Amino acid sequence: MEKKLTYITYQTFPAKTANSIQTISTIKHLTRAGLDTTLIYPLRNQESSDNLLQLKNHYKFEDNIKLIGTIHPLPFKRIKFFEKYWYLISHFLWSYFTVRKYYSSEQELYFTRSEWVFYFLSKKNANVIYECHQISKLKKILVNSAIRNESSKVLALTDDIRNALEKNENDRIKTLGSAFDEDYFFSNTEKKNHIVYAGSLYRFGQSRGIEILFESSLNLDIEDLKLIIISSDEDDIQSFKQKIKNTNLNFDLQIYEKLNQSQVGEILSSAKVGLLINNTSQHANLYSSPLKYFEYLASGLNVVATDLLSHRNLPFSNNINFYNANDFNSLQSAILNAFKENENVTSSIDNFSMGKRISKIIDFF
């Protein structure tokens, strides 16, 4: 008999975000690992759907996964005033009623990215893992309460998140970083002189800092140089285009707005350099384990990254070309060094595939 796992999340699908892509990838590989897996989530907006064919077309996968989209008659995104607080209220209420309705037994496995779902499942003594991607005062309170249940466990995305959560040493709180989906990312033997930035342009309403590329003209003396930017948020892309519209470029620039993982993988596979640009906020400096970093490595790219503690703590960081934040000359030097290097392909990157990550999650259960 297959072991049952229920993944409950306050995300919605389909969506363009890296978080939604990572969740679908996780569900897909959990199913392949032999778990009878169900994904439960709210239908929060008009684009939300629990139609499997629609999600397959959006995320480009073939696996048959079980979906339950719940109704969401809550104030999230319905009232513009104090929107942050309405989100918290909606998240709390949805989590409470969803756990009450769909919790089955202590014999089943539960997985979530919601601190409220984790809290309510823990109160029922569920065998649950909470994956924590960032820190807040509320998360600390809920995790410290929920972890008292012997069947509750936490996966922190970085060591700094784990350290922020742990008051005392606890073997039920572990670190597990991001992973690339091996279905889409690979290295092409024929590399072009392409620099790629893949990911969101803004985080929590704050620019990641990619505008630094256009403060001055890149003087790399590289033939057929091309910069490719891949992002999913159309509003952010339009804002970004406005910022750089009067910039004189001495290289080819291509901006892609609506690509699936397979298309992104094809572009990365033939590029030479991947950009890991971020601002210097506390979240970026301490709590970031960028999914795109592992996708870059799997694609055989040489990585240029902002010099942040979180980036220094990444696997294989000794191969990263770091530059000083907000320093164009430092960035240009790092890019030039990355082009001069041989392709950094290592078989060890396979240890950071989604398939391997799922094996570690199952072992943690």
Secondary structure, 3 states (H helix, E strand, C coil): CCCEEEEECCCCCCCCCHHHHHHHHHHHHHHHCCCEEEEEEECCCCCCCCCHHHHHHHHCCCCCCEEEEECCCCCCCCCCCCHHHHHHHHHHHHHHHHHHHHCCCCCCEEEECCHHHHHHHHHCCCEEEEEECCCCHHHHHHHHHHCCCCCEEEEECCHHHHHHHCCCCCCCEEECCCCECCCCCCCCCCCCCEEEEECCCEECCEECCHHHHHCCCCCCCCCCCEEEEECCCHHHHHHHHHHHCCCCCCCEEEEECCCCHHHHHHHHHCCCEEEECCCCCHHHHHCCCCHHHHHHHHCCCEEEEECCHHHHCCCCHHHCEEECCCCHHHHHHHHHHHHHCCCCCCHHHHHHEHHHHHHHHHHHC
